[in-house]
């Protein structure tokens, strides 16, 4: 499939190119979770060095947390859910757009997700709501929603299973639907979910999807047809 539908040219493959970027990302996430969890047990105040918090970023502190926060999770279930999703979604995206585009897009989505989280937190702070401004955010969900947004445009009719729903749903409905459901859960149950970060990732994915549809019209049509 990669030779027919991939946006990357066919090249002689090196040992590194034979490795799955998705599996590498999962491995890094798991290793980072273990290391960061140990550090936080030693000193909970280390959270400022790991998780992204709008008030820190606005004051020019801990700017590297745009990256480190992408590899820290709030618990084992949080890590498992994200890595399980990354295994399936990431593997498909990696085959479609190629490993180099994929890893670059993954990080870009995560960074844009963190940026929107900071910007919205700052706006809400000026409006008198300081909740998100002083709230930490962690997880690969922002980058994952970038991948989801990309699939919404590249494979809109791809049937997928979402959460605990027993019937497949087309990607074009499942992508935004997941975002809405998580937002409702966070509101109804007062659950701390980084909805603005998820939205930022989704927007990044949709934006990149539009770019690919414009630049590679024929390939995108083949992909849409193949996965419909």
HURAFEN-V965705 format. One record per residue. N is the residue number from 1. RES is the residue in one small letter. PSI is psi in whole degrees, 0 to 359 (* if undefined). NEAR is the number of other C-alpha atoms within 12 Angstrom. Layout:
# HURAFEN-V965705
n:res:psi:near
N:RES:PSI:NEAR
N:RES:PSI:NEAR
This chain:
# HURAFEN-V965705
n:res:psi:near
1:x:322:19
2:x:324:21
3:x:331:15
4:x:317:19
5:x:346:30
6:x:147:29
7:x:351:30
8:x:141:21
9:x:153:17
10:x:124:16
11:x:165:12
12:x:129:9
13:x:132:11
14:x:175:8
15:x:319:8
16:x:321:12
17:x:341:18
18:x:345:17
19:x:146:16
20:x:121:24
21:x:324:29
22:x:315:33
23:x:325:24
24:x:315:23
25:x:319:32
26:x:316:30
27:x:318:20
28:x:320:22
29:x:316:35
30:x:315:29
31:x:316:18
32:x:320:27
33:x:316:33
34:x:313:21
35:x:312:20
36:x:324:32
37:x:320:27
38:x:316:16
39:x:320:19
40:x:333:22
41:x:325:13
42:x:315:12
43:x:106:14
44:x:337:15
45:x:348:14
46:x:350:21
47:x:328:29
48:x:333:30
49:x:351:28
50:x:309:36
51:x:148:39
52:x:135:45
53:x:124:41
54:x:317:36
55:x:325:31
56:x:313:28
57:x:317:29
58:x:327:22
59:x:10:14
60:x:22:15
61:x:146:18
62:x:45:23
63:x:335:25
64:x:348:21
65:x:348:32
66:x:328:41
67:x:310:32
68:x:326:33
69:x:334:40
70:x:341:46
71:x:11:42
72:x:143:41
73:x:158:37
74:x:358:30
75:x:175:18
76:x:317:18
77:x:320:14
78:x:314:22
79:x:312:30
80:x:314:23
81:x:316:22
82:x:318:33
83:x:326:34
84:x:317:25
85:x:318:29
86:x:324:34
87:x:315:25
88:x:312:23
89:x:313:35
90:x:319:38
91:x:320:31
92:x:313:31
93:x:320:43
94:x:321:38
95:x:326:29
96:x:312:36
97:x:356:37
98:x:153:32
99:x:320:33
100:x:312:24
101:x:321:25
102:x:309:34
103:x:323:28
104:x:316:22
105:x:323:37
106:x:310:43
107:x:321:32
108:x:317:32
109:x:316:41
110:x:320:43
111:x:317:39
112:x:326:34
113:x:315:43
114:x:323:46
115:x:316:36
116:x:324:35
117:x:318:40
118:x:314:39
119:x:314:24
120:x:321:31
121:x:320:34
122:x:318:27
123:x:315:20
124:x:327:21
125:x:317:20
126:x:335:15
127:x:358:13
128:x:6:12
129:x:106:15
130:x:6:19
131:x:294:24
132:x:336:32
133:x:329:29
134:x:26:25
135:x:138:27
136:x:149:35
137:x:137:46
138:x:160:44
139:x:160:46
140:x:6:49
141:x:323:49
142:x:313:46
143:x:321:47
144:x:319:52
145:x:335:47
146:x:317:46
147:x:321:53
148:x:314:50
149:x:323:42
150:x:318:42
151:x:329:46
152:x:323:42
153:x:326:39
154:x:326:43
155:x:62:37
156:x:330:30
157:x:11:23
158:x:122:27
159:x:128:22
160:x:156:29
161:x:132:21
162:x:123:25
163:x:239:20
164:x:17:10
165:x:124:11
166:x:355:10
167:x:146:12
168:x:146:17
169:x:140:24
170:x:143:26
171:x:323:30
172:x:339:27
173:x:324:26
174:x:319:30
175:x:296:40
176:x:333:32
177:x:319:24
178:x:317:32
179:x:315:33
180:x:316:20
181:x:315:21
182:x:322:28
183:x:316:23
184:x:321:17
185:x:317:17
186:x:325:17
187:x:311:15
188:x:321:12
189:x:5:12
190:x:46:12
191:x:131:13
192:x:93:22
193:x:135:32
194:x:69:42
195:x:321:36
196:x:326:33
197:x:319:46
198:x:317:43
199:x:319:39
200:x:318:36
201:x:317:43
202:x:317:43
203:x:319:36
204:x:317:38
205:x:317:39
206:x:321:31
207:x:315:27
208:x:325:32
209:x:318:31
210:x:321:21
211:x:313:17
212:x:322:27
213:x:328:25
214:x:320:16
215:x:327:14
216:x:64:21
217:x:313:19
218:x:317:18
219:x:320:26
220:x:321:31
221:x:318:21
222:x:319:21
223:x:313:33
224:x:317:26
225:x:320:16
226:x:323:18
227:x:8:24
228:x:*:19
